[in-house]
Amino acid sequence: MVTDEPTVEDCPQTNGIPMLGLGTWKNNDPETCATSVSDALAMGYRHIDTAQAYSNEQAVGTGIARADVDREEVFVATKVWVDNLAYDDVLETTNESLRRLGLESVDLLYVHWPARTYDPESTLAAFNELYEQGKIDQIGVSNFEPDQLRTVIEISEAPIVANQIECHPLFKQPELREVSADLDIALVAYSPLARGGVFDVPEIKEIAGSHGVSPAAVSLAWLRQRGLVAIPKATTSAHIRDNWLSLSLTLHDDELNRIDALDDADRCVDPEFGPWN
C-alpha cells in the first residue's frame, strides 16, 4: 500500500520536464479549472499543461496566480492550434496565449498537430523567433510521427525537446518510444489512463489490488518507469491527489512486463487530420 505522501523532490524530470503534470483538456469551467490548477500546485505538482484549443488558458493563469508557488518553480506548457501555424499567426496567437495566461513566457510551446496550416519551415521559423525573444524556453511538438520528428529536428535551430502523444498501457507506441530515445526527445503522454479504459483491465486491476492503489496509479507508474511524462486530467482534489500518489509507487519488473504484454487497443484520439491517417 502507498502511504508516503510524495514531495516536489519525488517527481523526476526528463529534458527539464517534470514527469507528472496536470492536464487540463476539457476542463472548461473557469472556476473549476483555476481551482484544480491551484490545488495541484499546492499538492506539489510543478507541471501544468494547456493549449489554445482548450479555451482555458486564462483560467489556468488564474490558478497559477492563486497558488503560493514562485513562477520560476512552475513548468507551464501550451500549444499552438492547427489553424494558427502560419508564421505570423504563430507569433500573434502565442502572444495572445501569454496575455491570457498572465505570463511573460512559457516553459514549453508545442506545435499541437502537424496539420492544416502547418509548414515545417515557416512554422518552426516562428517558433525559433519566439525562442530567441525569450517568450518560450523550449520547443515541442505533438502528435508527430517518427519521420516528421526527424524533419523538425533538422530544421529547427533551437532544440526540440518533447513530443506529446497518446500513450498508455493500452496504446504503448513502441516505435515512437524507440525513436525518441535515440533522438533524446522526451515523450509526454496525454490520455495516460486511456480515458478511463485502464480501470477495466483485469491485469492492471490485479496489480493495483496487490499494492492497495488505484489502476490510475499503476498506469501512471508504468509510464514513469518506462521513461514517459504523464499529464492526466483531474478536476477534483481526490483525483489530483490519487494521481500524485502514483509517485510513491514502484512497480516490480514482472508487473511492468505484464503491462508491456497487454494487447494494444485502438487510439482514443484519432481525428481525420492525424498524420497516421
Protein Blocks (a to p, Z undefined) as FASTA:
>chain_A
ZZbdcdfklpcceehiafbdcdfehilbfklmmmmmmmmmmnopacdcddfklopmmmmm
mmmmmpccdfklpccdddddfklmcfklmmmmmmmmmmmnopabdfbdcdfbaghjlcfk
lmmmmmmmmmmnopafbdcdehiafklmmmmmmmpmbdcfbdcddddfklgolmlmmmmm
mnopacddehklonomlmmgmklmmmmmmnopafklmmmmmmmmnopacddddfbfklmm
mmmmmmmpccdfklmmmmmmpccdddfblcfklmkZZ
